Amino acid sequence: MADKLIDPVVCKKEPAKVKIGPGEYKWCGCGLSKTQPFCDGSHEGTGFGPETITLAEERELPLCQCKRTKMPPLCDGTHEKL
């Protein structure tokens, strides 16, 4: 079990531009996942959890990797200020 985090871990200071098909996905909100930008369960015990992305059709999305976005799971440019 991971220690409780004060802030999520910054993975990269740029969005992950991913093309994903219809379905449900979990975006990593803690920054510890080995399968960035998606959740692998590493958040357990950190105080952070994933955000669910549900798509009806294929889309390309800019997913936040700095974990500081105000629009999770989408990048809002916050990484440019880090």
Buried (B, 14 or more C-beta within 10 A) or exposed (E): EEEEBEEBBEBBEEBBEBEBEEEEBBBBBBBBBEEBBBBEEBBEEBEBEBBEBEEEEEEEBBBBBBBBBEEBBBBBEBBEEE
